[in-house]
Every structure is written in C-alpha cells, then in structure tokens.
C-alpha cells in the first residue's frame, strides 16, 4: 500500500544537511526516508492543533515499516 510521493523543496541549515548525510551514509538509509519520518513525527505531535486524525495514518505506516512494506 504505497502512497504517492510529491517532490518539495525545503531549506535546512548546513549543519542539518551534514548530519543527515552522515546518518544516511552510515546506515545506507536514504535521506528522504529520514525526512519523511521526521515529518510524520512532527505532524503526529501537532495533530490535535491541526484538527485531523493523523495518528491512525502514522501508526499504519509504522506497522507497514515494521513489516517491511
């Protein structure tokens, strides 16, 4: 059950770029995966303020990730 991904341009600090690159190089996990994971965590944190049910979607993706989907 794959969701469509949409390209976005973001501006982040050079320190964040370097840390993300090192993490990705060491773990062999693409940088985009970490960015999406961070966004999931942020949206989950603020889901009450956004007035939408993000938690179920987040949990579903977490389960899929655990199962290797």
SVG drawing of the C-alpha trace seen along z (x, -y; Angstrom):
<svg xmlns="http://www.w3.org/2000/svg" viewBox="-10 -27 39 35">
<polyline fill="none" stroke="black" stroke-width="0.4" points="0.0,0.0 2.3,-2.8 1.3,-6.4 2.1,-8.8 5.1,-11.0 5.3,-14.6 8.5,-16.5 9.1,-19.5 12.0,-21.9 13.0,-22.7 15.7,-24.9 17.6,-23.4 20.8,-24.5 24.1,-23.3 24.7,-21.5 21.5,-19.6 22.5,-18.7 25.8,-17.3 24.3,-15.3 21.6,-13.9 24.2,-12.9 26.4,-11.2 23.5,-9.3 22.4,-8.2 25.9,-7.2 26.4,-5.2 23.1,-3.5 22.5,-3.2 19.0,-4.6 18.1,-7.3 18.0,-10.8 14.4,-11.2 13.3,-8.3 14.6,-10.2 13.0,-13.5 9.6,-11.7 10.0,-10.0 10.7,-13.4 7.7,-14.9 5.5,-12.0 6.7,-12.7 6.1,-16.4 2.6,-16.0 1.8,-13.5 3.0,-15.9 0.7,-18.7 -2.2,-16.6 -4.5,-17.9 -3.8,-21.5 -4.3,-20.6 -7.7,-19.1 -7.2,-16.0 -6.6,-12.4 -3.0,-11.9 -2.2,-9.4 -4.0,-6.4 -2.2,-7.1 1.1,-7.4 0.5,-4.2 -0.4,-2.4 2.8,-3.5 4.8,-2.5 3.3,1.0 4.0,1.3 7.6,0.2 8.0,2.9 6.6,5.5 9.0,4.4 6.4,2.8"/>
</svg>
